[in-house]
Amino acid sequence: MAPILLLLFLVSGATADSDPVQDFCVPDPGPNPVQLTHLSTYPCKNPSNASADDFVFSGIRFPGNFSNQTGFAGISVNPTQFPGLNTLGMSFARADFEQGGVNPPHYHPRATETALVLTGRVYSGFVDSAGRIYAKVLEKGEVMVFPRGLVHFQMNVGESRATIFGSFNSQNPGLVRIPGTVFGSGIKDAVLEKAFGLSPEELEKLEKRFRPS
């Protein structure tokens, strides 16, 4: 039994962000912008050369660009936009919704998310691996947690704009949007037609909507 428990511990530890071995590591990429895929190759800025500005981010004071299709605007913040997050095992996002706006079903393969409603009323929920749904309308000040890797969604059901602040326990949580992944990735038509019971005409309409521009 002990070897099995040890193996489970090692596997679970390997799937999380690494623990930091110093107070912080603001990446120093030289004259180039920070790239998320190259974080491990950058040296850390000397702490004596760091300043408070390295640990302050102002890019979510205002909403992002709203989608005409979904009425949703999202701003994701990871070490690419905010280098001070590097090695700290976290990232965050701002989400804004027009009245009736929707954050379509999606999941984060590498992080659990907590979502705090700052303004408005938002119908939020997730579906577990057995197909059970856990959903309710969240009011201002309420928080919901979405376990890592589970499909979740949000919809503004109030009478004005709504805003959510989301935080993740990974600096690179990943984002897989279900509609675009299924209908915009180039999966063979025969597979999708049979899996979803769609006619060729119905499938073509969906693929046109979600195909990358």
Contacts in CASP RR format, 6 or more apart in sequence:
PFRMAT RR
TARGET T0000
AUTHOR 0000-0000-0000
METHOD contacts of the structure
MODEL  1
MAPILLLLFLVSGATADSDPVQDFCVPDPGPNPVQLTHLSTYPCKNPSNA
SADDFVFSGIRFPGNFSNQTGFAGISVNPTQFPGLNTLGMSFARADFEQG
GVNPPHYHPRATETALVLTGRVYSGFVDSAGRIYAKVLEKGEVMVFPRGL
VHFQMNVGESRATIFGSFNSQNPGLVRIPGTVFGSGIKDAVLEKAFGLSP
EELEKLEKRFRPS
15 110 0 8 1.000
16 169 0 8 1.000
16 170 0 8 1.000
17 89 0 8 1.000
17 169 0 8 1.000
17 170 0 8 1.000
17 171 0 8 1.000
18 87 0 8 1.000
20 87 0 8 1.000
20 88 0 8 1.000
20 89 0 8 1.000
22 44 0 8 1.000
22 87 0 8 1.000
23 47 0 8 1.000
24 44 0 8 1.000
24 47 0 8 1.000
24 50 0 8 1.000
24 55 0 8 1.000
24 84 0 8 1.000
24 86 0 8 1.000
24 87 0 8 1.000
24 88 0 8 1.000
25 44 0 8 1.000
25 45 0 8 1.000
25 86 0 8 1.000
25 87 0 8 1.000
26 44 0 8 1.000
26 45 0 8 1.000
26 50 0 8 1.000
26 54 0 8 1.000
26 83 0 8 1.000
26 84 0 8 1.000
26 86 0 8 1.000
27 34 0 8 1.000
27 39 0 8 1.000
27 42 0 8 1.000
27 43 0 8 1.000
27 44 0 8 1.000
27 45 0 8 1.000
27 79 0 8 1.000
27 83 0 8 1.000
27 86 0 8 1.000
28 42 0 8 1.000
28 43 0 8 1.000
28 44 0 8 1.000
28 45 0 8 1.000
29 35 0 8 1.000
29 38 0 8 1.000
29 42 0 8 1.000
33 80 0 8 1.000
34 42 0 8 1.000
34 79 0 8 1.000
34 80 0 8 1.000
34 83 0 8 1.000
35 80 0 8 1.000
36 78 0 8 1.000
36 79 0 8 1.000
36 80 0 8 1.000
36 172 0 8 1.000
39 79 0 8 1.000
39 86 0 8 1.000
45 54 0 8 1.000
54 83 0 8 1.000
54 84 0 8 1.000
55 84 0 8 1.000
57 77 0 8 1.000
57 81 0 8 1.000
57 82 0 8 1.000
59 75 0 8 1.000
59 77 0 8 1.000
59 81 0 8 1.000
60 75 0 8 1.000
60 77 0 8 1.000
60 92 0 8 1.000
60 93 0 8 1.000
60 94 0 8 1.000
60 165 0 8 1.000
63 73 0 8 1.000
63 74 0 8 1.000
63 75 0 8 1.000
63 94 0 8 1.000
63 96 0 8 1.000
63 163 0 8 1.000
64 73 0 8 1.000
64 74 0 8 1.000
64 75 0 8 1.000
64 94 0 8 1.000
64 96 0 8 1.000
65 73 0 8 1.000
66 72 0 8 1.000
66 73 0 8 1.000
66 96 0 8 1.000
66 98 0 8 1.000
67 73 0 8 1.000
69 209 0 8 1.000
70 101 0 8 1.000
70 102 0 8 1.000
70 103 0 8 1.000
70 104 0 8 1.000
71 97 0 8 1.000
71 98 0 8 1.000
71 100 0 8 1.000
71 101 0 8 1.000
71 102 0 8 1.000
72 95 0 8 1.000
72 96 0 8 1.000
72 97 0 8 1.000
72 98 0 8 1.000
72 101 0 8 1.000
72 102 0 8 1.000
72 103 0 8 1.000
72 104 0 8 1.000
73 95 0 8 1.000
73 96 0 8 1.000
73 97 0 8 1.000
74 93 0 8 1.000
74 94 0 8 1.000
74 95 0 8 1.000
74 96 0 8 1.000
74 103 0 8 1.000
75 93 0 8 1.000
75 94 0 8 1.000
75 95 0 8 1.000
76 91 0 8 1.000
76 93 0 8 1.000
76 175 0 8 1.000
77 85 0 8 1.000
77 91 0 8 1.000
77 92 0 8 1.000
77 93 0 8 1.000
77 94 0 8 1.000
78 85 0 8 1.000
78 91 0 8 1.000
78 171 0 8 1.000
78 172 0 8 1.000
78 173 0 8 1.000
79 85 0 8 1.000
79 86 0 8 1.000
79 91 0 8 1.000
79 171 0 8 1.000
79 172 0 8 1.000
85 91 0 8 1.000
85 171 0 8 1.000
86 171 0 8 1.000
87 171 0 8 1.000
88 171 0 8 1.000
89 169 0 8 1.000
89 170 0 8 1.000
89 171 0 8 1.000
90 167 0 8 1.000
90 168 0 8 1.000
90 169 0 8 1.000
90 170 0 8 1.000
90 171 0 8 1.000
91 111 0 8 1.000
91 167 0 8 1.000
91 168 0 8 1.000
91 170 0 8 1.000
91 171 0 8 1.000
91 172 0 8 1.000
91 173 0 8 1.000
92 165 0 8 1.000
92 166 0 8 1.000
92 167 0 8 1.000
92 168 0 8 1.000
93 165 0 8 1.000
93 166 0 8 1.000
93 167 0 8 1.000
93 168 0 8 1.000
94 163 0 8 1.000
94 164 0 8 1.000
94 165 0 8 1.000
94 166 0 8 1.000
95 103 0 8 1.000
95 115 0 8 1.000
95 154 0 8 1.000
95 163 0 8 1.000
95 164 0 8 1.000
95 165 0 8 1.000
95 166 0 8 1.000
96 161 0 8 1.000
96 162 0 8 1.000
96 163 0 8 1.000
96 164 0 8 1.000
97 103 0 8 1.000
97 122 0 8 1.000
97 154 0 8 1.000
97 155 0 8 1.000
97 156 0 8 1.000
97 161 0 8 1.000
97 162 0 8 1.000
97 163 0 8 1.000
97 164 0 8 1.000
98 156 0 8 1.000
98 161 0 8 1.000
99 156 0 8 1.000
99 158 0 8 1.000
99 159 0 8 1.000
99 160 0 8 1.000
99 161 0 8 1.000
100 155 0 8 1.000
100 156 0 8 1.000
100 157 0 8 1.000
100 158 0 8 1.000
101 155 0 8 1.000
101 156 0 8 1.000
102 153 0 8 1.000
102 154 0 8 1.000
102 155 0 8 1.000
102 156 0 8 1.000
103 153 0 8 1.000
103 154 0 8 1.000
103 155 0 8 1.000
104 153 0 8 1.000
104 177 0 8 1.000
104 178 0 8 1.000
104 179 0 8 1.000
105 151 0 8 1.000
105 152 0 8 1.000
105 153 0 8 1.000
105 177 0 8 1.000
105 178 0 8 1.000
105 179 0 8 1.000
106 151 0 8 1.000
106 152 0 8 1.000
106 153 0 8 1.000
106 175 0 8 1.000
106 176 0 8 1.000
106 177 0 8 1.000
106 178 0 8 1.000
107 149 0 8 1.000
107 150 0 8 1.000
107 151 0 8 1.000
107 152 0 8 1.000
107 176 0 8 1.000
107 178 0 8 1.000
108 146 0 8 1.000
108 148 0 8 1.000
108 149 0 8 1.000
108 168 0 8 1.000
108 170 0 8 1.000
108 173 0 8 1.000
108 174 0 8 1.000
108 175 0 8 1.000
108 176 0 8 1.000
109 148 0 8 1.000
109 149 0 8 1.000
109 173 0 8 1.000
109 174 0 8 1.000
109 176 0 8 1.000
110 148 0 8 1.000
110 170 0 8 1.000
110 172 0 8 1.000
110 173 0 8 1.000
110 174 0 8 1.000
111 148 0 8 1.000
111 168 0 8 1.000
111 169 0 8 1.000
111 170 0 8 1.000
111 173 0 8 1.000
111 174 0 8 1.000
112 145 0 8 1.000
112 146 0 8 1.000
112 147 0 8 1.000
112 148 0 8 1.000
112 168 0 8 1.000
112 169 0 8 1.000
113 145 0 8 1.000
113 146 0 8 1.000
113 152 0 8 1.000
113 166 0 8 1.000
113 167 0 8 1.000
113 168 0 8 1.000
113 173 0 8 1.000
114 143 0 8 1.000
114 144 0 8 1.000
114 145 0 8 1.000
114 146 0 8 1.000
114 166 0 8 1.000
114 167 0 8 1.000
115 124 0 8 1.000
115 138 0 8 1.000
115 143 0 8 1.000
115 144 0 8 1.000
115 145 0 8 1.000
115 146 0 8 1.000
115 154 0 8 1.000
115 164 0 8 1.000
115 165 0 8 1.000
115 166 0 8 1.000
116 141 0 8 1.000
116 142 0 8 1.000
116 143 0 8 1.000
116 164 0 8 1.000
116 165 0 8 1.000
116 166 0 8 1.000
116 167 0 8 1.000
117 138 0 8 1.000
117 139 0 8 1.000
117 140 0 8 1.000
117 141 0 8 1.000
117 142 0 8 1.000
117 143 0 8 1.000
117 162 0 8 1.000
117 163 0 8 1.000
117 164 0 8 1.000
118 140 0 8 1.000
118 141 0 8 1.000
118 163 0 8 1.000
118 164 0 8 1.000
118 165 0 8 1.000
119 140 0 8 1.000
119 160 0 8 1.000
119 161 0 8 1.000
119 162 0 8 1.000
119 163 0 8 1.000
120 139 0 8 1.000
120 140 0 8 1.000
120 156 0 8 1.000
120 158 0 8 1.000
120 160 0 8 1.000
120 161 0 8 1.000
120 162 0 8 1.000
120 163 0 8 1.000
121 137 0 8 1.000
121 138 0 8 1.000
121 139 0 8 1.000
121 140 0 8 1.000
121 156 0 8 1.000
121 157 0 8 1.000
121 158 0 8 1.000
121 162 0 8 1.000
122 137 0 8 1.000
122 138 0 8 1.000
122 154 0 8 1.000
122 155 0 8 1.000
122 156 0 8 1.000
122 157 0 8 1.000
122 162 0 8 1.000
122 164 0 8 1.000
123 135 0 8 1.000
123 136 0 8 1.000
123 137 0 8 1.000
123 138 0 8 1.000
123 154 0 8 1.000
123 155 0 8 1.000
123 156 0 8 1.000
123 157 0 8 1.000
124 135 0 8 1.000
124 136 0 8 1.000
124 137 0 8 1.000
124 138 0 8 1.000
124 144 0 8 1.000
124 152 0 8 1.000
124 153 0 8 1.000
124 154 0 8 1.000
124 155 0 8 1.000
125 133 0 8 1.000
125 134 0 8 1.000
125 135 0 8 1.000
125 136 0 8 1.000
125 144 0 8 1.000
125 146 0 8 1.000
125 152 0 8 1.000
125 153 0 8 1.000
125 154 0 8 1.000
126 133 0 8 1.000
126 134 0 8 1.000
126 135 0 8 1.000
126 146 0 8 1.000
126 147 0 8 1.000
126 150 0 8 1.000
126 151 0 8 1.000
126 152 0 8 1.000
126 153 0 8 1.000
127 133 0 8 1.000
127 134 0 8 1.000
127 150 0 8 1.000
127 151 0 8 1.000
127 152 0 8 1.000
128 134 0 8 1.000
128 147 0 8 1.000
128 150 0 8 1.000
129 150 0 8 1.000
136 144 0 8 1.000
137 157 0 8 1.000
138 144 0 8 1.000
146 152 0 8 1.000
151 178 0 8 1.000
154 164 0 8 1.000
156 162 0 8 1.000
179 206 0 8 1.000
179 210 0 8 1.000
180 210 0 8 1.000
182 192 0 8 1.000
182 210 0 8 1.000
183 192 0 8 1.000
183 203 0 8 1.000
183 206 0 8 1.000
183 207 0 8 1.000
183 209 0 8 1.000
183 210 0 8 1.000
183 211 0 8 1.000
184 207 0 8 1.000
184 210 0 8 1.000
184 211 0 8 1.000
184 212 0 8 1.000
186 207 0 8 1.000
189 200 0 8 1.000
189 203 0 8 1.000
192 198 0 8 1.000
192 203 0 8 1.000
193 199 0 8 1.000
193 200 0 8 1.000
193 203 0 8 1.000
196 203 0 8 1.000
198 206 0 8 1.000
END
